[in-house]
Amino acid sequence: MNLAYLVSHPIQYQAPLLRRIAQEPDIDLTVYFGSDFSTRPYRDRGFGAEVAWDVSLVDGYRHEFLPKVRDTGRTGRLTPLNHGIFSRLRGDRKRPRADVLWVHGYSTANALQGMLAAKALGIPVLLRAEARVMRQTPSAASNAARQAFFAGLPWLVDGVLSIGTLNAEHWRHSLGDAFPQSWMPYAVDNEYFQRRSREARSGRNNLLAEWKLDPARPVILFASKLQRRKRCADLLEAYLRLSPAPGIAPHPYLLIVGDGEERAGLERRSAESGFDSIRFCGFKNQSELPGFFDIASVFVLPSQHEPWGLVVNEAMNAARAVIVSDDVGCAPDLIADGVEGCVFPAGDIDALADALRRVLASPETAEAMGQRALERIRRWDFEEDIRGLRHALSKATGKIDA
């Protein structure tokens, strides 16, 4: 099975999955990237800082960077823009013809170009994307455009790979109940994050000392881009409501890991509170996060319009309780309220404060939720992804065992 995968650029969460797929003896994977900007230091708009990933994004699987027409060092509908996908799918004396094209996302010129090339060559297309049914009501014009787009999409695509419950609902809503779906859940490298979490314990005291944290006090952790839609301001306000009396800081610490456009405002609000229990830790690389998960009692992602939230998977691999809003895409699949943590209505600061009180009611409560989180995430892994991919390839071609 010659499987071609088309994606905008090397993505840190995808690299270990691609390495795992490449280990399948009967799947010959070639990844085609539109841009290489993420393989070197670049300025991330969301973090508002320069990012240089400290893990390899391209080792362990065959890959090629397509010839460029346009590359601005960021992703958008018209960037990166490349040529050459048709000839690579068609094959020649140096490379075999692709049996299937797998495309990540459907809203870019590159993705549509790849689908059209595969269609012209008679090659089946599988599609994976983070989309879910929108909560907000679109305008009449955008709704009409959306309906027209999805009416034509089945002509280009032979099956979709669903990353979770809300994503599967999106495909049913957009393409109909009968359109072929295969389950390929949004997972991280569980083994890696569990191992790094165990290794982080040896440095716990050093990290606590670095950030001047009393080990007897619980820690609430936020780790994401400081953008408005991540709603870290909601978490800060909920945290301030944990104060037992005016002028007295809450018993837990609040650690905010990340950077972005909202940081200055969050720091001002923190200074206004007068509490010395809030820490702004700045951007931390993926390999550094297990240390912060290790010292945390609970991880919180209060986002709005969050397609999934893979950082939640990471925190659960560290056996940490998690609190997410009901507008975080992974919530229906990974967190049952009161079991692995809590789910609260997005934007409801009082409900978030109550969720914090519930999880931190006692050290035993948070620890038990964290253990259940670890048990749940262990079943949400790359092996499930492999089964789903094989199922989709089998349905599309009949050339491989599901």
Secondary structure as the mmCIF struct_conf table of DSSP 4:
data_model
#
loop_
_struct_conf.conf_type_id
_struct_conf.id
_struct_conf.beg_label_comp_id
_struct_conf.beg_label_asym_id
_struct_conf.beg_label_seq_id
_struct_conf.end_label_comp_id
_struct_conf.end_label_asym_id
_struct_conf.end_label_seq_id
STRN STRN1 ASN A 2 VAL A 7
BEND BEND1 SER A 8 HIS A 9
TURN_TY1_P TURN_TY1_P1 GLN A 12 GLN A 14
HELX_RH_AL_P HELX_RH_AL_P1 ALA A 15 ALA A 22
TURN_TY1_P TURN_TY1_P2 GLN A 23 GLN A 23
TURN_TY1_P TURN_TY1_P3 PRO A 25 ASP A 26
STRN STRN2 ASP A 28 PHE A 33
BEND BEND2 GLY A 34 GLY A 34
HELX_RH_3T_P HELX_RH_3T_P1 PHE A 37 THR A 39
BEND BEND3 ARG A 40 ARG A 40
STRN STRN3 TYR A 42 ASP A 44
TURN_TY1_P TURN_TY1_P4 ARG A 45 GLY A 48
STRN STRN4 ALA A 49 VAL A 51
BEND BEND4 ASP A 54 VAL A 55
BEND BEND5 LEU A 57 VAL A 58
TURN_TY1_P TURN_TY1_P5 ASP A 59 GLY A 60
BEND BEND6 TYR A 61 TYR A 61
STRN STRN5 ARG A 62 PHE A 65
HELX_LH_PP_P HELX_LH_PP_P1 LEU A 66 PRO A 67
STRN STRN6 LYS A 68 ARG A 70
BEND BEND7 GLY A 73 ARG A 74
STRN STRN7 GLY A 76 GLY A 76
TURN_TY1_P TURN_TY1_P6 ARG A 77 LEU A 78
STRN STRN8 THR A 79 THR A 79
BEND BEND8 PRO A 80 PRO A 80
STRN STRN9 LEU A 81 ASN A 82
HELX_RH_AL_P HELX_RH_AL_P2 ILE A 85 ARG A 90
BEND BEND9 ARG A 93 ARG A 95
HELX_LH_PP_P HELX_LH_PP_P2 PRO A 96 ALA A 98
BEND BEND10 ASP A 99 ASP A 99
STRN STRN10 VAL A 100 HIS A 104
BEND BEND11 TYR A 106 THR A 108
HELX_RH_AL_P HELX_RH_AL_P3 ALA A 109 LEU A 121
TURN_TY1_P TURN_TY1_P7 GLY A 122 GLY A 122
STRN STRN11 VAL A 125 ARG A 128
BEND BEND12 ARG A 135 GLN A 136
HELX_LH_PP_P HELX_LH_PP_P3 THR A 137 SER A 139
HELX_RH_AL_P HELX_RH_AL_P4 ALA A 140 GLY A 152
HELX_RH_3T_P HELX_RH_3T_P2 LEU A 153 TRP A 155
TURN_TY1_P TURN_TY1_P8 LEU A 156 LEU A 156
BEND BEND13 ASP A 158 ASP A 158
STRN STRN12 GLY A 159 SER A 162
BEND BEND14 GLY A 164 GLY A 164
HELX_RH_AL_P HELX_RH_AL_P5 THR A 165 LEU A 175
TURN_TY1_P TURN_TY1_P9 ASP A 177 ALA A 178
BEND BEND15 PHE A 179 PHE A 179
STRN STRN13 GLN A 181 TRP A 183
HELX_RH_AL_P HELX_RH_AL_P6 ASN A 190 ALA A 200
HELX_RH_3T_P HELX_RH_3T_P3 ARG A 201 GLY A 203
HELX_RH_AL_P HELX_RH_AL_P7 ARG A 204 GLU A 210
TURN_TY1_P TURN_TY1_P10 TRP A 211 LYS A 212
TURN_TY1_P TURN_TY1_P11 PRO A 215 ALA A 216
BEND BEND16 ARG A 217 ARG A 217
STRN STRN14 VAL A 219 ALA A 223
BEND BEND17 SER A 224 SER A 224
HELX_RH_3T_P HELX_RH_3T_P4 ARG A 228 LYS A 230
TURN_TY1_P TURN_TY1_P12 ARG A 231 ARG A 231
HELX_RH_AL_P HELX_RH_AL_P8 CYS A 232 LEU A 240
TURN_TY1_P TURN_TY1_P13 ARG A 241 LEU A 242
BEND BEND18 PRO A 244 ALA A 245
TURN_TY1_P TURN_TY1_P14 PRO A 246 GLY A 247
BEND BEND19 HIS A 251 PRO A 252
STRN STRN15 TYR A 253 VAL A 257
BEND BEND20 GLY A 260 GLY A 260
TURN_TY1_P TURN_TY1_P15 GLU A 261 GLU A 262
HELX_RH_AL_P HELX_RH_AL_P9 ARG A 263 SER A 273
TURN_TY1_P TURN_TY1_P16 GLY A 274 GLY A 274
BEND BEND21 ASP A 276 ASP A 276
STRN STRN16 ILE A 278 GLY A 282
HELX_RH_3T_P HELX_RH_3T_P5 GLN A 286 GLU A 288
HELX_RH_AL_P HELX_RH_AL_P10 LEU A 289 ILE A 295
BEND BEND22 SER A 297 SER A 297
STRN STRN17 VAL A 298 LEU A 301
BEND BEND23 GLN A 304 HIS A 305
STRN STRN18 GLU A 306 GLU A 306
BEND BEND24 PRO A 307 PRO A 307
HELX_RH_AL_P HELX_RH_AL_P11 LEU A 310 ASN A 317
TURN_TY1_P TURN_TY1_P17 ALA A 318 ALA A 319
STRN STRN19 ALA A 321 SER A 325
TURN_TY1_P TURN_TY1_P18 ASP A 326 ASP A 327
STRN STRN20 VAL A 328 VAL A 328
TURN_TY1_P TURN_TY1_P19 GLY A 329 CYS A 330
HELX_RH_AL_P HELX_RH_AL_P12 ALA A 331 LEU A 334
STRN STRN21 ASP A 337 ASP A 337
TURN_TY1_P TURN_TY1_P20 GLY A 338 GLU A 340
STRN STRN22 GLY A 341 PHE A 344
TURN_TY1_P TURN_TY1_P21 ALA A 346 GLY A 347
HELX_RH_AL_P HELX_RH_AL_P13 ILE A 349 VAL A 359
TURN_TY1_P TURN_TY1_P22 LEU A 360 ALA A 361
HELX_RH_AL_P HELX_RH_AL_P14 PRO A 363 ILE A 377
TURN_TY1_P TURN_TY1_P23 ARG A 378 ARG A 379
BEND BEND25 TRP A 380 ASP A 381
HELX_RH_AL_P HELX_RH_AL_P15 PHE A 382 THR A 397
BEND BEND26 GLY A 398 GLY A 398
BEND BEND27 ILE A 400 ILE A 400
#
